[in-house]
Structures are given as structure tokens and as C-alpha cells.
Amino acid sequence: MLKGIRRGANINLIGEAEKILNRNVSSPSYSVKPTDFFALTPKLTVKEGDSVKAGTSLFFSKKNPAINFVSPVSGKVTSVIRGAKRKVLEIMISEEGKEAVSHKVDGLGAMNQDTIKELLLKSGCWSFIVQRPYGIVANPDVMPKAVFVAAKATGPLQVDYEFILKNSKESFQKGIDVLKRLTQKEIYLGVDAFFPGFFETVKNVNTYPISNTHPAGNVSFHIEKLAPINPNETVWVVHPEDVVNIGILFETGKYAAQRTLAMAGPSVKKPQYYATKIGASLAPIIAASEVDTASENRYINGDALSGVAVSQQGHAGFYNNLVTVIPEGKQYRLFGWLPFKDNRVFSLSKTSFSWILNARKKSHITTNMNGEARALVVTGEMEKVFPMDMYPMQLLKACLVGDIEEMEALGIYEVVPEDFGLVDFSNTSKIEAQEIIREGIELMLKEVG
């Protein structure tokens, strides 16, 4: 049984998405970004002007060519956007028609582990499976010790998976059955401890409750308590809506790119949910949500703690169900470092009255860091919001100096960057803890593999 955490904090932002599902917003273009897949080097299989069907391969992993990444829609490749050293950043696709690649699917009972794996790889659905350690697309040659699906998120303004998937119960169960037959291992399903919804009726899973403050919903914490990763072991993580997409593949024989996006945040006048597809353009969704454009905003694929900034004309990320919009913090307070002056800014520090005044009410937070980079000193702040049984500051220091043996000893295999989102928010050193962990994991992949 997973017990609630005692360390952590909730960032109560204004602008939570209402339980309204808008199906009337269409996207003029879609984007698939190789950068959404950590440490992946892509090899393109299409070029500008090519016609594609939903499920047509766009690129594959150079390290493991069996892993395909496919188009979410039928249409035409309008552009391939590259960055420095011709690095592929995005493949842009305009939707035209409803054609889709069709795969032969026998009854699940007649399929063995190899045929299921082959179908997932060929169809592009293997990209939905993320491997720990490192948070990379799973290696198909290595079976996990367990599979985790967390259907309860605790970050700022996070989505309600029960609401998103309530009309996809059969497909969700099908996806679970596929994963169970593929791995023949325990599947752990994390549910809301108080309102589990239909998830409590799902079969072939070991259900556990998720409660208390953020980051109680982070899968790293669940893995540490329920199926710790030992040397030479792996664990798989699959997002709830991607379980549905896997289920749809085995029901219809076609790649499913279903994605429900919640548009939320202090700058959103009509925060709600939108039914769309992976990589959808954000511009029409932003317009439908009546985002306040009177001031400059930051658009984030994901939550405000660990999401990725994107332009107003950008596209949704591959895995995220949430787009957060918050004001840019370009207004500064005179003598803002004084603890008793202008205590309207939410803070986790008890040196400020705002910790008492704003502890329970919803806050209107901007991107302002309220300070510059400072020395990394021992204050105990990180440990107060980091629930895992390890030393976060010491791990960060080991990553900074590239000490691989120390990184291994301190738990680099157990974490991903998002686990340090609250550390970034709360620590007075203003360091980029998530970026440090990301670079540390990249070093581990390069030197250890």
C-alpha cells in the first residue's frame, strides 16, 4: 500500500479547467517533435511535400530502428523545421482527409508477446511506453519488472483523468489487457484516493491510492515505494490516455492519436477541455479559451512547474494533456526582498507573511523569479518538498561536477527532471534543478547506457 507523502506542497493557481469538453475546435496543422522524446536521435523517413496517412512513419530512432514515430493525421508534410547543426525540431503536417494505415489484428487471446510487440512497434504506439530509469522511450528488447499508470495528477491545475476518459472505459481496459499480456508483469494503476471513478473497476491491475500534496502524483515516488528499480532492471510508465490509444489500436487496427487538452491558468478566461489529436495547433484553442492578451503571457506545454514553454503559434507536446497560460513577470517590486512588503506573491518560505496569507487561497502567479541566481547553500528547503528517500541537494551537486559514481549512489536512476519542479519553485538559490538533472541523465546515457 502506498501511503500519502508528508513532504511536498500544493501550488493553488487560479484558472482550473472546468469540466466542459469542447469538440468544436479544429486544428489547421499538427506537429510531431523529436525533442519530445528524451535523448532520441531521429532518422527521417519523409520529406517536405510528401503525402501521409494517419499512422505513416515520419522518423525512427537511429539507436533502435524498430521504434517508429508516426503521423497523427492524414495529410501532407508541409515543412521540416531544423535547428543548429540541422537538428530536426519539428515535422509539420496539414490535415487532409481521413486515410489511415491499417494493421491486421487478431484476437488478443491468439497473440503472443512477440506479435503484440511487433504490432506496437510497426504502428507507432510503442512511443507511448516510457522506460525508467532515464525517462526515455522503452527499449523493446528489455521487458520491465512492472508497469505504472498514474491516473491522478497533483501538479498545478492538473487535469482530471476520470473526466477525460469516462467515455473510453472499454478502450482503457483493452489497453491494460494488452500491456498485461505483453509484459506478464504487475500493472500498477494509481487512482484518486477519494474519487477513483471508473478506474476502481479496471481489471488486471494492482490499484493504489494517490493523495496529499504535490508531488504525490509523480510516478517516481510510486516506483520507489511499490517496485524499486534495482541494477539492470527497468520499469515502464504509460500515460492514461495513451493506454486508451493502445486499446483503440487493438480494437480497430489503426493508430490512434487521441489527445484531450485542458487549457488553464490565470490568463485564461474560459478554462476548459478540448478534444483534439496529438500535436494539435494551439492557436485555435487559445482563441476559443479567450486568453487575456492585454498583457504578455507565457504558454506552457504541461504544468507551470515542469512544462515546456511554447509560442502562441506553437503546437501541443506529444505526451501532455495540459496547456498552462500565465502572465510574464516583467513588473518588479521596489525593495521586494523585504519580508513584510507587498505580501501578495505566493511563497513557500515562512520568512514571508504571504506564506500565511496565501497558504489556502488560489494564487495569481507570474513567471517572475523574484530574485537572481545565488550560491547553492545548505538550507533544508529542498528536502521539505522532495518526498523521495534521497538527498536532492547532494544529487544536484554530483550532477554539476559529473561524478558518475556519486550520481549512481545518490539515486540518479530513480528520478526524472519533473521530480525537481517544486525544488525549482521553492529554493532561494534560483538554480535550474530540472536542467541540472536532465544534463546528469544525458551524461549517464552517454557514459553508462
PEJO-V232609 format. One record per helix or strand of 2 or more residues. SS is the DSSP state (~ for helix, > for strand). FROM is the first residue (numbers start at 1). LEN is the number of residues. If there is no record, write none. Layout:
SS&FROM&LEN / SS&FROM&LEN
This chain:
>&21&2 / >&30&3 / ~&34&3 / >&42&3 / >&51&2 / >&57&5 / >&68&3 / >&75&8 / ~&84&3 / >&88&8 / ~&108&3 / ~&113&11 / ~&125&4 / >&129&4 / >&136&2 / >&146&5 / ~&161&5 / ~&169&15 / >&186&7 / ~&197&5 / >&206&5 / ~&219&8 / >&235&4 / ~&240&13 / >&258&7 / >&272&6 / >&280&2 / ~&283&6 / >&297&6 / >&308&3 / >&322&6 / ~&354&4 / ~&381&5 / ~&392&10 / ~&404&7 / ~&412&3 / ~&417&10 / ~&433&15
